[in-house]
Amino acid sequence: MSWNYRITKEIRHHKYLHEPETLFGILEVYYEENGDISGISEMPDIIAESVDELKNILGRMTECCDKPLIDYNTGEEI
């Protein structure tokens, strides 16, 4: 079995919203030996309201790799 990240599109219907909500997310997708999809993770690593927003978020996440770490407990840069 193999896996990779893929952009997924989900339409959610909420009882309090009149219109369905369309969400795009990046999820882990698992494949059988023959290439067929065997499963998709339930919780997205990233979720947004459009593919462009996903790209924006990924760009910001990539930028953070070049910045100092922040200690979660103290809020200070390390």
N, C-alpha and C positions, 0 to 999 in steps of 0.2 A: 504494500500500500504506500502511496505517496500523498503529499499535500502541498498546497500553496495558498497564498492570499488571493482573493478575488473580490471585486466590487460586486455587491449584491443590491438588488432593488426590492423593497418590500412595501406593500400597500397595507396600511393598518386602518381598520375601521373602529372608531371610538363611539361609544353611546352618547357622549356629550358634544361631539363635533358633527356638524352637518355634512362636511365633505371628508372623504377619506384622506389620510395623511400618507404621502409618499416619502419614504426614507431610503437613502443609499448608505451602505455600510461596507466596511472591509472585514471580511470574515475568513476563517480558515476553511478550505474546501478539501475534502479527502476523496481520493480516487482509488478504484479497483485497479488490478494489474492491466486490464484491457482499456483503461482510460475513462470508464464510466464513473460518474460521481456516486460515491457511496455514502457521503454525509457532509453536512455543513454545520459548523459550530453554531450554538444557539445565541451566544452573546457576541456582538460585534466588537472589534478592537477600536474601531472608529465609526461614528455614525454622523450623517449630515443630511441636509435637505436637498442637496444636488451634487452632481459629480464635481462641478467647479468648486463647491465648498469643501469637498473631500480633498481636492488638490491643494486648496489654500491651507487646510489644516495640516496636511502632510508636509507642505513647505515650511510651515512654522515649526513642526516637530523636528524636521531635519536641521533647521537653524539652531535649535536648542542643543544639539550635539556639540556645537562649538563654544558653548558658554560654560562657565564654572558650575559645578554641581551645587545643589542647595540641600542642606541638612534638613530633612523632613521634620525632625523633632524641634529644632531651634529656629528654622527659617533663615539661617545664615548661609551665605555662600561659603563653600569649602574648596 
